[in-house]
Amino acid sequence: MFDYTIETDKSMSEAIAALEESLKKEQFGVLSTFDMKEKLNDKGLDFSREFKVLEVCNPYEAYRVLSENQMAGYFLPCKIVVFEDNGKTKIGMPRPTSLISMLHDEKMQRLAEDIEKRLIVCIDYCK
């Protein structure tokens, strides 16, 4: 499975606040938040659904994977999306293991598995 997504009864802002809190516990920080709705509307496109992309990073983990294989930089920072779908807030991400599998590097796969488990814990905290 390429992605991991959950549904929550929280509002978008509540979900993002809970996600930021849980990420800090795993030493991940939010580098930026990209508001897709705002950007598309700014470009004259009528996009009405809330959709935010959070770029998250744990500097130690980024150092670890880039020191092992610089090609992992194509997948950094990790992205977590928070969006509205049929009146519900969803939080999801592409699985780091799916992305890193393109490198065909067993050691990188193990590193990605660890990071993925930790990010899933952070996302599940927001249920």
JONOR-V696518 format. One record per pair of residues at least 6 apart in sequence whose C-alpha atoms are under 7 Angstrom apart, sorted by the first residue. I is the first residue (numbers start at 1). J is the second residue. D is the distance in whole Angstrom. If there is no record, write none. Layout:
BEGIN
i=I j=J d=D
i=I j=J d=D
END
This chain:
BEGIN
i=2 j=94 d=6
i=2 j=95 d=6
i=2 j=98 d=6
i=3 j=92 d=7
i=3 j=93 d=6
i=3 j=94 d=4
i=3 j=95 d=5
i=4 j=92 d=5
i=4 j=93 d=6
i=4 j=94 d=6
i=4 j=95 d=6
i=5 j=90 d=7
i=5 j=91 d=6
i=5 j=92 d=4
i=5 j=93 d=7
i=6 j=90 d=6
i=6 j=91 d=5
i=6 j=92 d=6
i=7 j=88 d=7
i=7 j=89 d=6
i=7 j=90 d=4
i=7 j=91 d=6
i=7 j=127 d=7
i=8 j=88 d=7
i=8 j=89 d=6
i=8 j=90 d=6
i=8 j=126 d=7
i=8 j=127 d=5
i=9 j=88 d=7
i=9 j=89 d=7
i=10 j=89 d=7
i=11 j=89 d=6
i=12 j=82 d=7
i=12 j=89 d=6
i=15 j=126 d=6
i=18 j=126 d=6
i=19 j=122 d=6
i=19 j=123 d=6
i=19 j=126 d=6
i=20 j=30 d=7
i=22 j=122 d=5
i=22 j=125 d=7
i=23 j=29 d=6
i=23 j=122 d=6
i=26 j=118 d=7
i=27 j=58 d=6
i=28 j=56 d=6
i=28 j=57 d=5
i=28 j=58 d=4
i=29 j=56 d=5
i=29 j=57 d=5
i=29 j=58 d=6
i=30 j=54 d=6
i=30 j=55 d=6
i=30 j=56 d=4
i=30 j=57 d=7
i=31 j=55 d=6
i=31 j=56 d=6
i=31 j=57 d=7
i=32 j=54 d=6
i=32 j=55 d=5
i=33 j=52 d=7
i=33 j=53 d=6
i=33 j=54 d=5
i=33 j=55 d=6
i=34 j=52 d=6
i=34 j=53 d=5
i=34 j=54 d=6
i=35 j=51 d=6
i=35 j=52 d=5
i=35 j=53 d=7
i=36 j=51 d=5
i=36 j=52 d=6
i=37 j=47 d=6
i=37 j=48 d=7
i=37 j=49 d=6
i=37 j=50 d=6
i=37 j=51 d=6
i=40 j=47 d=6
i=41 j=47 d=6
i=49 j=84 d=6
i=50 j=83 d=5
i=50 j=84 d=5
i=51 j=82 d=6
i=51 j=83 d=4
i=51 j=84 d=7
i=52 j=81 d=6
i=52 j=82 d=5
i=52 j=83 d=6
i=53 j=79 d=7
i=53 j=80 d=6
i=53 j=81 d=4
i=53 j=82 d=7
i=54 j=79 d=6
i=54 j=80 d=5
i=54 j=81 d=6
i=55 j=77 d=6
i=55 j=78 d=6
i=55 j=79 d=5
i=55 j=80 d=7
i=56 j=77 d=6
i=56 j=78 d=5
i=56 j=79 d=6
i=57 j=77 d=5
i=57 j=78 d=6
i=65 j=72 d=7
i=65 j=108 d=7
i=66 j=72 d=6
i=66 j=73 d=6
i=72 j=100 d=7
i=75 j=99 d=7
i=79 j=93 d=6
i=80 j=92 d=6
i=80 j=93 d=5
i=81 j=91 d=6
i=81 j=92 d=5
i=81 j=93 d=6
i=82 j=89 d=7
i=82 j=90 d=6
i=82 j=91 d=5
i=82 j=92 d=7
i=83 j=89 d=6
i=83 j=90 d=5
i=83 j=91 d=7
i=84 j=90 d=6
i=91 j=123 d=7
i=95 j=116 d=6
i=96 j=112 d=5
i=96 j=116 d=6
i=97 j=109 d=6
i=97 j=112 d=5
i=97 j=113 d=6
i=97 j=116 d=7
i=100 j=108 d=7
i=100 j=109 d=6
i=100 j=112 d=7
i=101 j=109 d=6
END
